[in-house]
Amino acid sequence: MELFEIPLYDDDFIKLSFRYLINFIFSFILIRGIYYPTSKRKDYLFTYFMISTVVFLICFTLKKFELGLGMALGLFAIFGILRYRTDTIPIKEMTYLFVVIGMAVINALANKKMSIAEVVLANTLLLTIGYILEKVWLLKHETRKNILYDRIEYIKPEHYDALKTDLESRTGLVINRIEVGKLDLLRDTANVRIYYYDHDQLRNYEERV
């Protein structure tokens, strides 16, 4: 049956549904099971799920036109360098974005030369490596903030401990390291970037309570 010379149904519908189910299951485990418990950033949940779905559908649709491997890699590169102009994506979130896109491309473009077992293995490897890095090795998520600092006498290397103590008392954060940037000697200010671990802040709060 056709409508406006367009088929209402073909066998690729079942293939699309099955492949998307695989992609969604593995993406859900990566995003909701591995990424979110560590970062607690709900805004990226929406981003990752939607980009995964969009990339998968675009790749699967274009696959029917037999554009070839070159076009597939070109699309992968385009989506891989996406940036949001309103906010710079941290390197860790950008890595997860790259993995989510990679999963979608693999699951959508796998052809008859690649068995279902190989597709599942590829997805499983990505999940396993992500889980080991996040849960087993317990890699901490380092966050940073830029601060306009007014006590310029503390920016000297020999006063690093005093600078760290002053910033911790003002911000209430347990600071891991500090970088001093641009200086404004006319206004006696400096741009200071502080780095801290989110997990340490929760532990520090519990100790105070």
LUMTORDREN-854991 format. One record per residue: residue number from 0; residue in three letters; chain; x, y, z of N, C-alpha, C, CB in turn. Coordinates in steps of 0.02 Angstrom, whole numbers. Atoms other than C-alpha are relative to their C-alpha. Last residue first. Glycine has a CB too. Layout:
BEGIN
{NUM; "ALA"; "A"; {X; Y; Z}; {X; Y; Z}; {X; Y; Z}; {X; Y; Z}}
...
//
This chain:
BEGIN
{208; "VAL"; "A"; {66; 10; -30}; {1317; 975; 3024}; {6; -48; 60}; {-50; -28; -52}}
{207; "ARG"; "A"; {18; -61; -37}; {1496; 1029; 2991}; {-67; -9; 36}; {-4; 60; -49}}
{206; "GLU"; "A"; {-43; -6; -58}; {1550; 852; 2947}; {-19; 61; 41}; {73; 3; -20}}
{205; "GLU"; "A"; {23; 49; -49}; {1401; 830; 2831}; {40; 4; 64}; {3; -71; -29}}
{204; "TYR"; "A"; {63; -25; -27}; {1446; 991; 2739}; {-26; -47; 55}; {-53; 7; -56}}
{203; "ASN"; "A"; {-16; -56; -44}; {1627; 935; 2717}; {-63; 28; 33}; {36; 55; -39}}
{202; "ARG"; "A"; {-30; 29; -61}; {1570; 767; 2648}; {16; 55; 50}; {64; -40; -18}}
{201; "LEU"; "A"; {53; 34; -37}; {1454; 854; 2524}; {27; -29; 65}; {-31; -56; -43}}
{200; "GLN"; "A"; {43; -52; -28}; {1591; 975; 2471}; {-56; -31; 41}; {-30; 43; -57}}
{199; "ASP"; "A"; {-30; -27; -60}; {1718; 835; 2450}; {-45; 52; 33}; {67; 31; -15}}
{198; "HIS"; "A"; {8; 49; -53}; {1605; 744; 2326}; {28; 27; 66}; {34; -66; -18}}
{197; "ASP"; "A"; {68; -4; -26}; {1592; 899; 2217}; {-10; -47; 59}; {-50; -17; -55}}
{196; "TYR"; "A"; {37; 61; 13}; {1781; 906; 2199}; {-69; 5; 31}; {38; -62; 26}}
{195; "TYR"; "A"; {22; 38; -59}; {1861; 1077; 2189}; {-39; -61; -22}; {-42; 44; 47}}
{194; "TYR"; "A"; {22; 67; 18}; {1956; 1188; 2069}; {-18; -37; 64}; {55; -38; -41}}
{193; "ILE"; "A"; {-6; 51; -52}; {1976; 1376; 2090}; {-29; -66; -25}; {-37; 22; 65}}
{192; "ARG"; "A"; {41; 58; 16}; {2011; 1500; 1951}; {12; -53; 54}; {16; -28; -71}}
{191; "VAL"; "A"; {-23; 62; -31}; {2073; 1671; 2004}; {-48; -56; -18}; {6; 8; 77}}
{190; "ASN"; "A"; {46; 54; 18}; {2057; 1830; 1903}; {29; -65; 25}; {-12; -2; -77}}
{189; "ALA"; "A"; {-28; 54; 40}; {2155; 1963; 1997}; {-55; -50; -16}; {60; -35; 36}}
{188; "THR"; "A"; {41; 61; 5}; {2113; 2129; 2076}; {35; -50; -45}; {-71; 17; -28}}
{187; "ASP"; "A"; {-22; 48; -51}; {2212; 2280; 2138}; {-46; -62; 1}; {2; 33; 69}}
{186; "ARG"; "A"; {57; 11; -45}; {2112; 2402; 2031}; {17; -49; 56}; {-59; -27; -40}}
{185; "LEU"; "A"; {31; -65; -13}; {2263; 2476; 1941}; {-58; -8; 50}; {-26; 31; -66}}
{184; "LEU"; "A"; {-36; -35; -54}; {2360; 2314; 1960}; {-30; 68; 16}; {72; 7; -19}}
{183; "ASP"; "A"; {16; -70; 12}; {2232; 2214; 1860}; {31; 40; 57}; {-79; 12; -6}}
{182; "LEU"; "A"; {-5; -47; -55}; {2301; 2038; 1849}; {-20; 70; -22}; {72; 1; 28}}
{181; "LYS"; "A"; {-14; -70; 17}; {2246; 1902; 1728}; {0; 44; 62}; {-51; 25; -51}}
{180; "GLY"; "A"; {0; -21; 70}; {2253; 1722; 1788}; {20; 74; -8}; {-68; -11; -29}}
{179; "VAL"; "A"; {6; -73; 4}; {2296; 1640; 1953}; {6; 22; -72}; {54; 35; 45}}
{178; "GLU"; "A"; {-39; -29; 54}; {2261; 1453; 1962}; {-13; 76; -1}; {-17; -33; -69}}
{177; "ILE"; "A"; {16; -69; 19}; {2206; 1367; 2122}; {45; 21; -57}; {8; 48; 60}}
{176; "ARG"; "A"; {-56; -38; 27}; {2198; 1185; 2177}; {-24; 67; -25}; {36; -39; -56}}
{175; "ASN"; "A"; {-52; 48; 17}; {2088; 1065; 2276}; {63; 35; -26}; {-26; -50; -53}}
{174; "ILE"; "A"; {-33; -13; 63}; {1975; 1189; 2364}; {57; -50; -11}; {27; 72; -3}}
{173; "VAL"; "A"; {-64; 32; -12}; {1855; 1132; 2499}; {38; 0; -66}; {-9; -74; 28}}
{172; "LEU"; "A"; {-18; 59; 38}; {1717; 1258; 2472}; {67; -29; 23}; {4; 17; -75}}
{171; "GLY"; "A"; {27; 58; -34}; {1638; 1381; 2593}; {15; -66; -35}; {-74; 7; 8}}
{170; "THR"; "A"; {45; 39; 44}; {1667; 1520; 2468}; {-33; -58; 36}; {38; -26; -59}}
{169; "ARG"; "A"; {49; -42; 34}; {1740; 1652; 2584}; {-51; -41; -40}; {36; 48; -47}}
{168; "SER"; "A"; {43; -32; -50}; {1828; 1537; 2707}; {-54; 42; -32}; {42; 43; 47}}
{167; "GLU"; "A"; {43; 51; -30}; {1893; 1427; 2567}; {-47; 30; 51}; {42; -55; 33}}
{166; "LEU"; "A"; {51; 19; 49}; {1958; 1577; 2471}; {-48; -52; 29}; {31; -26; -64}}
{165; "ASP"; "A"; {46; -57; 7}; {2049; 1645; 2623}; {-56; -17; -48}; {38; 62; -25}}
{164; "THR"; "A"; {40; -6; -61}; {2128; 1476; 2664}; {-52; 55; -6}; {45; 13; 61}}
{163; "LYS"; "A"; {46; 57; -2}; {2186; 1449; 2485}; {-47; 4; 60}; {39; -66; 1}}
{162; "LEU"; "A"; {49; -11; 53}; {2262; 1623; 2474}; {-52; -55; 2}; {34; 2; -68}}
{161; "ALA"; "A"; {44; -53; -24}; {2349; 1600; 2643}; {-55; 14; -51}; {40; 64; 14}}
{160; "ASP"; "A"; {41; 28; -54}; {2420; 1434; 2585}; {-49; 51; 27}; {45; -26; 57}}
{159; "TYR"; "A"; {51; 46; 28}; {2478; 1509; 2420}; {-46; -27; 54}; {34; -58; -38}}
{158; "HIS"; "A"; {60; -10; -40}; {2568; 1655; 2503}; {-57; -46; -23}; {-23; 74; -4}}
{157; "GLU"; "A"; {-16; 15; -70}; {2743; 1606; 2443}; {-61; 8; 46}; {55; 45; 24}}
{156; "PRO"; "A"; {-9; 72; -12}; {2678; 1595; 2264}; {12; -17; 74}; {58; -26; -40}}
{155; "LYS"; "A"; {-70; 20; 6}; {2616; 1776; 2267}; {7; -74; 18}; {45; 44; 46}}
{154; "ILE"; "A"; {-10; 39; 61}; {2429; 1794; 2242}; {73; -22; -11}; {-23; 39; -60}}
{153; "TYR"; "A"; {-3; 72; -12}; {2396; 1842; 2422}; {17; -41; -62}; {-65; -23; 29}}
{152; "GLU"; "A"; {-64; 15; -34}; {2440; 2027; 2403}; {8; -75; 13}; {3; 38; 66}}
{151; "ILE"; "A"; {-52; 16; 48}; {2302; 2041; 2273}; {67; -17; 33}; {10; 58; -48}}
{150; "ARG"; "A"; {-59; -4; -45}; {2163; 2033; 2400}; {61; -22; -40}; {-10; -46; 64}}
{149; "ASP"; "A"; {-19; -69; -16}; {2022; 2078; 2279}; {62; 6; 46}; {-57; 35; 33}}
{148; "TYR"; "A"; {-27; -3; -68}; {1988; 1915; 2188}; {29; 68; 14}; {54; -55; 10}}
{147; "LEU"; "A"; {-37; -64; 2}; {1874; 1906; 2036}; {22; 14; 71}; {-45; 59; -29}}
{146; "ILE"; "A"; {14; -49; -52}; {1826; 1722; 2042}; {42; 63; -12}; {14; -29; 70}}
{145; "ASN"; "A"; {-41; -60; 11}; {1813; 1591; 1905}; {-21; 54; 50}; {-5; 25; -73}}
{144; "LYS"; "A"; {34; -64; -2}; {1742; 1424; 1963}; {51; 55; -12}; {-38; 11; 67}}
{143; "ARG"; "A"; {-40; -61; -6}; {1797; 1245; 1931}; {-45; 62; 0}; {50; 5; -57}}
{142; "THR"; "A"; {37; -58; 24}; {1726; 1071; 1955}; {43; 63; 11}; {-68; 7; 37}}
{141; "GLU"; "A"; {-27; -64; -22}; {1826; 910; 1970}; {-39; 57; -33}; {75; 5; -17}}
{140; "HIS"; "A"; {20; -51; 48}; {1727; 748; 1956}; {23; 69; 26}; {-77; -1; -13}}
{139; "LYS"; "A"; {41; -55; -25}; {1821; 618; 2055}; {-15; 50; -55}; {33; 34; 59}}
{138; "LEU"; "A"; {-27; -63; 23}; {1882; 457; 1974}; {-47; 57; 21}; {10; 0; -77}}
{137; "LEU"; "A"; {25; -56; -40}; {1821; 314; 2082}; {32; 66; -20}; {11; -13; 74}}
{136; "TRP"; "A"; {-58; -42; -16}; {1929; 182; 1999}; {-18; 62; 38}; {35; 19; -64}}
{135; "VAL"; "A"; {-52; 43; -28}; {1785; 59; 2011}; {61; 41; 19}; {19; -54; -51}}
{134; "LYS"; "A"; {19; 34; -62}; {1637; 176; 1990}; {58; -39; 33}; {-56; -47; -13}}
{133; "GLU"; "A"; {42; -39; -46}; {1672; 310; 1860}; {-8; -34; 68}; {-68; 10; -31}}
{132; "LEU"; "A"; {-28; -66; -13}; {1820; 240; 1762}; {-39; 38; 53}; {3; 41; -64}}
{131; "ILE"; "A"; {-64; 9; -36}; {1763; 59; 1776}; {29; 68; 19}; {51; -39; -43}}
{130; "TYR"; "A"; {15; 21; -68}; {1584; 104; 1729}; {64; -7; 41}; {-39; -67; 0}}
{129; "GLY"; "A"; {28; -56; -37}; {1638; 202; 1576}; {-14; -17; 73}; {-64; 23; -32}}
{128; "ILE"; "A"; {-54; -48; -11}; {1750; 61; 1517}; {-25; 60; 40}; {30; 23; -67}}
{127; "THR"; "A"; {-47; 29; -49}; {1611; -66; 1542}; {56; 48; 16}; {28; -66; -27}}
{126; "LEU"; "A"; {30; -3; -66}; {1480; 41; 1455}; {49; -25; 53}; {-65; -42; 3}}
{125; "LEU"; "A"; {4; -70; -19}; {1590; 69; 1303}; {-28; 8; 70}; {-44; 38; -50}}
{124; "LEU"; "A"; {-68; -24; -15}; {1635; -115; 1296}; {-1; 73; 22}; {45; -9; -62}}
{123; "THR"; "A"; {-19; 25; -66}; {1452; -165; 1309}; {70; 24; 19}; {-3; -76; 2}}
{122; "ASN"; "A"; {36; -41; -50}; {1405; -55; 1162}; {21; -20; 70}; {-75; -8; -9}}
{121; "ALA"; "A"; {-26; -68; 5}; {1539; -136; 1052}; {-32; 46; 52}; {-12; 29; -71}}
{120; "LEU"; "A"; {-67; -1; -30}; {1491; -310; 1113}; {29; 70; 0}; {46; -48; -36}}
{119; "VAL"; "A"; {9; 3; -72}; {1307; -280; 1073}; {67; 3; 36}; {-38; -64; 20}}
{118; "VAL"; "A"; {30; -64; -19}; {1351; -226; 897}; {-8; 3; 76}; {-68; 11; -35}}
{117; "GLU"; "A"; {-54; -50; 3}; {1467; -376; 877}; {-25; 69; 21}; {29; 3; -71}}
{116; "ALA"; "A"; {-46; 12; -56}; {1331; -495; 937}; {56; 51; 2}; {28; -72; -4}}
{115; "ILE"; "A"; {30; -30; -59}; {1207; -416; 817}; {45; -9; 61}; {-70; -30; 14}}
{114; "SER"; "A"; {53; 38; -33}; {1323; -462; 675}; {-27; 39; 60}; {27; -67; 22}}
{113; "MET"; "A"; {-13; -4; -72}; {1420; -337; 569}; {-58; -33; 36}; {8; 75; 24}}
{112; "LYS"; "A"; {-68; 26; -12}; {1431; -375; 383}; {18; 1; 74}; {51; 42; -39}}
{111; "LYS"; "A"; {2; 72; -3}; {1242; -355; 372}; {69; -31; 13}; {-29; -28; -64}}
{110; "ASN"; "A"; {32; 34; 55}; {1256; -171; 414}; {3; -76; 8}; {31; 21; -67}}
{109; "ALA"; "A"; {-24; 70; 5}; {1292; -69; 570}; {-39; -35; -55}; {-8; -37; 67}}
{108; "LEU"; "A"; {-34; 13; 63}; {1246; 112; 531}; {28; -71; -8}; {56; 48; -9}}
{107; "ALA"; "A"; {40; -17; 59}; {1115; 145; 663}; {31; -23; -64}; {-12; 75; -3}}
{106; "ASN"; "A"; {62; 38; 1}; {1190; 56; 813}; {-42; 13; -62}; {-41; 15; 62}}
{105; "ILE"; "A"; {-15; 71; 6}; {1366; 119; 780}; {-65; -40; -8}; {39; -25; 62}}
{104; "VAL"; "A"; {-26; 12; 67}; {1308; 298; 748}; {13; -75; -11}; {65; 40; -12}}
{103; "ALA"; "A"; {55; -8; 48}; {1200; 302; 904}; {22; -15; -71}; {-29; 71; 4}}
{102; "MET"; "A"; {46; 57; -8}; {1340; 232; 1012}; {-56; 3; -52}; {-30; 0; 70}}
{101; "GLY"; "A"; {-33; 59; 28}; {1464; 359; 944}; {-44; -61; 4}; {65; -13; 35}}
{100; "ILE"; "A"; {4; -5; 73}; {1344; 502; 978}; {30; -61; -33}; {35; 64; -25}}
{99; "VAL"; "A"; {70; 8; 18}; {1325; 446; 1159}; {-10; 2; -75}; {-43; 54; 35}}
{98; "VAL"; "A"; {16; 72; -7}; {1514; 423; 1175}; {-73; -13; -20}; {12; -24; 72}}
{97; "PHE"; "A"; {-33; 35; 54}; {1547; 599; 1107}; {-16; -75; 1}; {76; 11; 4}}
{96; "LEU"; "A"; {37; -17; 61}; {1418; 673; 1225}; {30; -37; -60}; {2; 76; -13}}
{95; "TYR"; "A"; {62; 39; -1}; {1499; 580; 1369}; {-42; 14; -62}; {-41; 15; 64}}
{94; "THR"; "A"; {-19; 70; 14}; {1665; 655; 1319}; {-61; -45; 1}; {51; -24; 52}}
{93; "MET"; "A"; {-13; 6; 71}; {1589; 829; 1308}; {20; -71; -19}; {55; 50; -22}}
{92; "GLU"; "A"; {65; 3; 33}; {1518; 806; 1483}; {8; -5; -76}; {-42; 61; 18}}
{91; "LYS"; "A"; {29; 64; -16}; {1693; 765; 1546}; {-68; -8; -33}; {-8; -8; 76}}
{90; "ILE"; "A"; {-31; 53; 39}; {1773; 910; 1453}; {-31; -68; 15}; {75; -3; 14}}
{89; "PRO"; "A"; {-61; 27; -31}; {1652; 1037; 1523}; {25; -61; -38}; {-13; -19; 74}}
{88; "ILE"; "A"; {9; 66; -30}; {1527; 1108; 1397}; {65; -24; 31}; {-25; -51; -53}}
{87; "THR"; "A"; {-53; 45; 20}; {1544; 1295; 1369}; {-9; -67; 36}; {70; 30; 15}}
{86; "ASP"; "A"; {-38; 27; -56}; {1378; 1385; 1389}; {52; -48; -27}; {-47; -36; 50}}
{85; "THR"; "A"; {19; -32; -63}; {1268; 1494; 1281}; {41; -24; 59}; {-73; -11; 13}}
{84; "ARG"; "A"; {-29; -67; -4}; {1358; 1449; 1119}; {-17; 34; 66}; {-25; 43; -57}}
{83; "TYR"; "A"; {55; -44; -18}; {1323; 1264; 1140}; {28; 69; 14}; {-40; -27; 62}}
{82; "ARG"; "A"; {-9; -39; -61}; {1455; 1166; 1048}; {-63; 41; 11}; {63; 45; -4}}
{81; "LEU"; "A"; {53; -47; -19}; {1446; 1028; 920}; {17; 36; 64}; {-67; -37; 7}}
{80; "ILE"; "A"; {-29; -65; -18}; {1612; 952; 870}; {-52; 52; 18}; {43; 25; -58}}
{79; "GLY"; "A"; {-49; 6; -53}; {1556; 769; 875}; {30; 67; 21}; {55; -44; -22}}
{78; "PHE"; "A"; {34; 3; -65}; {1397; 802; 777}; {50; -1; 57}; {-44; -62; 3}}
{77; "ILE"; "A"; {40; -60; -9}; {1496; 861; 627}; {-33; 0; 68}; {-52; 7; -55}}
{76; "ALA"; "A"; {-45; -56; -17}; {1628; 725; 644}; {-40; 64; 14}; {50; 12; -57}}
{75; "PHE"; "A"; {-26; 12; -67}; {1496; 587; 649}; {45; 57; 23}; {39; -67; 2}}
{74; "LEU"; "A"; {54; -16; -47}; {1410; 661; 498}; {23; -8; 72}; {-61; -45; -14}}
{73; "GLY"; "A"; {10; -72; 2}; {1574; 658; 402}; {-55; 23; 48}; {-17; 22; -70}}
{72; "LEU"; "A"; {-53; -29; -40}; {1610; 481; 459}; {-6; 76; 1}; {68; -21; -25}}
{71; "ALA"; "A"; {14; 17; -70}; {1442; 425; 391}; {52; 31; 46}; {-1; -76; 9}}
{70; "MET"; "A"; {53; -43; -23}; {1470; 518; 228}; {-16; -13; 73}; {-63; -9; -42}}
{69; "GLY"; "A"; {-25; -69; -3}; {1636; 433; 203}; {-51; 48; 26}; {23; 22; -68}}
{68; "LEU"; "A"; {-36; -10; -62}; {1565; 262; 248}; {25; 72; 7}; {58; -48; 4}}
{67; "GLY"; "A"; {-67; 26; -7}; {1437; 262; 108}; {33; 20; 65}; {42; 23; -56}}
{66; "LEU"; "A"; {-47; -54; 10}; {1288; 365; 58}; {72; -21; 10}; {-17; 57; 46}}
{65; "GLU"; "A"; {-64; 30; 15}; {1179; 211; 36}; {53; 54; -16}; {-6; -48; -59}}
{64; "PHE"; "A"; {-23; -30; 62}; {1016; 310; 30}; {69; -25; -21}; {1; 76; 6}}
{63; "LYS"; "A"; {41; 28; 54}; {939; 195; 160}; {19; 29; -68}; {-74; 15; 14}}
{62; "LYS"; "A"; {-28; 64; 20}; {1084; 240; 275}; {-39; -31; -58}; {0; -48; 60}}
{61; "LEU"; "A"; {-48; -11; 55}; {1025; 420; 275}; {31; -66; -24}; {54; 47; 23}}
{60; "THR"; "A"; {37; -24; 59}; {873; 368; 377}; {47; 9; -59}; {-35; 66; 16}}
{59; "PHE"; "A"; {38; 56; 27}; {974; 263; 500}; {-37; 20; -64}; {-50; -27; 52}}
{58; "CYS"; "A"; {-46; 49; 31}; {1101; 401; 523}; {-38; -58; -31}; {49; -26; 52}}
{57; "ILE"; "A"; {-31; -29; 59}; {969; 534; 551}; {44; -50; -36}; {40; 63; 18}}
{56; "LEU"; "A"; {50; -3; 52}; {869; 423; 669}; {28; 30; -65}; {-60; 41; 23}}
{55; "PHE"; "A"; {18; 67; 22}; {1021; 378; 774}; {-49; 2; -59}; {-31; -40; 58}}
{54; "VAL"; "A"; {-56; 26; 39}; {1085; 556; 781}; {-16; -69; -27}; {64; -2; 42}}
{53; "VAL"; "A"; {-3; -37; 64}; {914; 621; 836}; {56; -28; -45}; {12; 74; 13}}
{52; "THR"; "A"; {56; 18; 43}; {891; 487; 969}; {4; 33; -69}; {-66; 19; 34}}
{51; "SER"; "A"; {-7; 70; 18}; {1064; 505; 1045}; {-56; -21; -48}; {-2; -44; 63}}
{50; "ILE"; "A"; {-52; 4; 51}; {1050; 694; 1038}; {10; -72; -23}; {67; 30; 26}}
{49; "MET"; "A"; {26; -28; 63}; {883; 687; 1130}; {52; -4; -56}; {-21; 72; 11}}
{48; "PHE"; "A"; {53; 43; 27}; {944; 568; 1265}; {-25; 25; -67}; {-58; -6; 50}}
{47; "TYR"; "A"; {-29; 64; 22}; {1108; 661; 1293}; {-53; -45; -32}; {33; -36; 58}}
{46; "THR"; "A"; {-44; -9; 58}; {1030; 835; 1300}; {24; -67; -28}; {60; 42; 19}}
{45; "PHE"; "A"; {41; -17; 58}; {887; 788; 1416}; {42; 4; -63}; {-37; 67; 11}}
{44; "LEU"; "A"; {41; 59; 15}; {1004; 702; 1537}; {-42; 12; -62}; {-44; -18; 61}}
{43; "TYR"; "A"; {-33; 41; 51}; {1126; 848; 1521}; {-37; -65; -14}; {70; -16; 22}}
{42; "ASP"; "A"; {4; -33; 64}; {1006; 966; 1609}; {33; -41; -55}; {34; 69; 4}}
{41; "LYS"; "A"; {59; 20; 37}; {982; 842; 1750}; {-4; 32; -69}; {-62; 18; 40}}
{40; "ARG"; "A"; {17; -56; 44}; {1159; 859; 1815}; {-58; -20; -46}; {62; 23; -42}}
{39; "LYS"; "A"; {63; -29; -24}; {1183; 742; 1964}; {-21; 61; -41}; {6; 20; 73}}
{38; "SER"; "A"; {1; -72; 14}; {1365; 712; 1910}; {-61; 36; 28}; {2; 11; -74}}
{37; "THR"; "A"; {-61; -34; -19}; {1401; 541; 1986}; {-5; 76; -7}; {58; -25; -43}}
{36; "PRO"; "A"; {-13; 8; -71}; {1230; 459; 1988}; {62; 37; 24}; {6; -73; 17}}
{35; "TYR"; "A"; {40; -42; -44}; {1195; 540; 1817}; {14; -11; 75}; {-72; -12; -13}}
{34; "TYR"; "A"; {-15; -71; -1}; {1338; 467; 1715}; {-37; 38; 56}; {-16; 31; -67}}
{33; "ILE"; "A"; {-71; -13; -13}; {1334; 280; 1753}; {13; 75; 8}; {43; -27; -57}}
{32; "GLY"; "A"; {-29; 45; -49}; {1152; 223; 1768}; {72; 15; 19}; {-3; -69; -26}}
{31; "ARG"; "A"; {36; 1; -65}; {1055; 363; 1688}; {34; -42; 53}; {-71; -24; -11}}
{30; "ILE"; "A"; {18; -67; -23}; {1171; 407; 1544}; {-30; -1; 70}; {-50; 31; -48}}
{29; "LEU"; "A"; {-57; -46; -3}; {1265; 244; 1512}; {-20; 66; 33}; {27; 13; -70}}
{28; "ILE"; "A"; {-47; 25; -51}; {1123; 125; 1557}; {58; 48; 8}; {26; -71; -19}}
{27; "PHE"; "A"; {31; -10; -65}; {998; 230; 1459}; {46; -23; 57}; {-67; -38; 4}}
{26; "SER"; "A"; {-6; -72; -16}; {1113; 238; 1308}; {-29; 14; 69}; {-36; 42; -53}}
{25; "PHE"; "A"; {-69; -14; -17}; {1130; 48; 1310}; {11; 73; 17}; {46; -21; -57}}
{24; "ILE"; "A"; {-18; 37; -60}; {942; 21; 1318}; {72; 16; 22}; {-7; -76; -12}}
{23; "PHE"; "A"; {30; -32; -59}; {902; 160; 1195}; {21; -35; 64}; {-76; 0; -6}}
{22; "ASN"; "A"; {-32; -64; -13}; {1024; 97; 1063}; {-26; 33; 63}; {-9; 47; -60}}
{21; "ILE"; "A"; {-68; 14; -23}; {962; -82; 1074}; {35; 65; 19}; {41; -37; -54}}
{20; "LEU"; "A"; {7; 29; -67}; {781; -24; 1062}; {69; -15; 29}; {-42; -64; -3}}
{19; "TYR"; "A"; {9; -55; -47}; {828; 89; 917}; {-8; -26; 71}; {-61; 42; -20}}
{18; "ARG"; "A"; {-63; -34; -10}; {900; -61; 824}; {-7; 58; 49}; {27; 26; -67}}
{17; "PHE"; "A"; {-46; 43; -37}; {744; -164; 851}; {66; 35; 14}; {12; -64; -39}}
{16; "SER"; "A"; {24; 7; -69}; {624; -25; 801}; {49; -41; 41}; {-70; -34; 1}}
{15; "LEU"; "A"; {-8; -64; -34}; {724; 20; 645}; {-20; -6; 73}; {-43; 55; -34}}
{14; "LYS"; "A"; {-71; -9; -11}; {737; -162; 591}; {13; 64; 38}; {37; 0; -67}}
{13; "ILE"; "A"; {-19; 46; -54}; {550; -186; 615}; {74; 8; 16}; {-16; -73; -19}}
{12; "PHE"; "A"; {33; -25; -61}; {514; -31; 510}; {19; -43; 60}; {-76; 2; -9}}
{11; "ASP"; "A"; {-48; -40; -38}; {644; -85; 382}; {-31; 28; 63}; {26; 56; -44}}
{10; "ASP"; "A"; {-33; 41; -50}; {523; -222; 327}; {50; 39; 42}; {35; -57; -33}}
{9; "ASP"; "A"; {-46; 49; 29}; {411; -99; 238}; {37; -35; 56}; {49; 34; -50}}
{8; "TYR"; "A"; {-36; 45; -44}; {257; 4; 279}; {49; -42; -41}; {-48; -46; 38}}
{7; "LEU"; "A"; {23; -9; -69}; {152; 147; 212}; {39; -44; 49}; {-74; -17; 4}}
{6; "PRO"; "A"; {23; 61; -34}; {253; 152; 51}; {-22; 15; 72}; {54; -53; 0}}
{5; "ILE"; "A"; {-46; 16; -55}; {263; 327; -27}; {-27; -62; 36}; {8; 61; 50}}
{4; "GLU"; "A"; {-56; 40; 27}; {183; 352; -198}; {54; -14; 52}; {30; 36; -58}}
{3; "PHE"; "A"; {-40; -48; 38}; {68; 486; -125}; {65; -32; -24}; {15; 62; 43}}
{2; "LEU"; "A"; {35; -64; -7}; {9; 353; -2}; {44; 53; -31}; {-17; 16; 74}}
{1; "GLU"; "A"; {-38; -62; 5}; {59; 175; -41}; {-46; 60; 9}; {36; 4; -67}}
{0; "MET"; "A"; {42; -60; 0}; {0; 0; 0}; {44; 62; 0}; {-47; 0; 61}}
//
